[in-house]
């Protein structure tokens, strides 16, 4: 995904969001990890600004996301955010100011 078709990845580093949003930066050091806490990421649009993160689910399955990836963690069975690379991974989380977390949307019935 790029900004206004300019070919550059979406980024909130060094930018001021509109008043109804808050941007928070989280850095996971090289080789480090961070336990996933649901409330910390509730309602946030998460962007990998630099580096790469690995998300580990409660089932043990894992997936990696490089810089430029945009995610939404709500309703995911996550356990850990991990940085297996040799440099820090930087994430930004964009949330609505004062918004209460939304209830998860139930999956659609099979076939419909």
VENWO-V977934 format. One record per residue. N is the residue number from 0. PSI is psi in radians with two decimals (999 if undefined). OMEGA is omega in whole degrees, 0 to 359 (none if undefined). NEAR is the number of other ideal C-beta (glycine too) atoms within 8 Angstrom. Layout:
BEGIN
n=[N,N]
psi=[PSI,PSI]
omega=[OMEGA,OMEGA]
near=[NEAR,NEAR]
END
This chain:
BEGIN
n=[0,1,2,3,4,5,6,7,8,9,10,11,12,13,14,15,16,17,18,19,20,21,22,23,24,25,26,27,28,29,30,31,32,33,34,35,36,37,38,39,40,41,42,43,44,45,46,47,48,49,50,51,52,53,54,55,56,57,58,59,60,61,62,63,64,65,66,67,68,69,70,71,72,73,74,75,76,77,78,79,80,81,82,83,84,85,86,87,88,89,90,91,92,93,94,95,96,97,98,99,100,101,102,103,104,105,106,107,108,109,110,111]
psi=[2.38,2.81,2.15,0.62,0.27,0.02,-0.12,2.47,2.68,2.35,2.53,0.08,2.26,0.21,2.64,2.11,2.87,2.75,-0.52,0.08,2.69,2.40,2.29,2.38,2.37,2.24,2.27,2.04,2.81,2.24,0.09,3.03,2.87,2.22,2.46,2.14,2.03,-0.86,-0.48,-0.48,0.08,2.18,0.13,2.44,2.12,2.28,2.29,1.88,-0.64,2.62,-2.64,2.46,2.65,2.25,2.24,2.23,2.91,-0.34,-0.16,-0.22,2.65,2.65,2.51,2.56,2.10,3.01,2.42,-0.24,2.50,2.23,2.91,1.97,-0.29,2.44,0.11,2.44,1.16,2.61,-0.78,2.50,2.21,2.56,1.84,-0.04,3.03,0.16,2.78,2.55,2.28,2.21,2.55,2.51,2.09,2.11,2.74,2.35,2.22,0.12,2.36,2.51,2.45,2.59,2.50,2.57,2.19,2.63,2.67,2.56,2.61,2.34,0.10,999]
omega=[180,179,172,176,182,178,180,179,175,180,175,178,178,180,177,180,173,186,183,180,175,176,179,179,178,178,175,185,177,180,184,176,182,177,178,176,186,183,181,185,184,177,185,167,187,180,173,184,182,179,182,176,174,176,177,179,179,178,182,178,185,175,181,182,181,175,182,179,179,186,175,188,183,177,176,180,185,177,189,169,188,176,181,184,183,176,183,172,181,178,167,179,180,179,174,180,177,181,175,177,180,174,179,177,181,179,178,177,179,177,184,none]
near=[5,9,8,4,5,6,4,6,8,9,10,10,8,2,7,2,9,4,5,5,10,8,10,8,10,9,8,14,7,8,7,8,8,9,6,12,6,6,6,6,12,9,9,11,9,13,14,17,11,8,12,12,13,12,15,11,11,6,5,6,6,8,6,9,10,7,9,9,8,9,10,6,9,10,4,7,6,11,8,10,13,12,16,7,9,4,7,10,13,12,14,14,12,12,12,8,8,3,8,3,8,7,4,6,5,4,4,5,5,4,3,4]
END
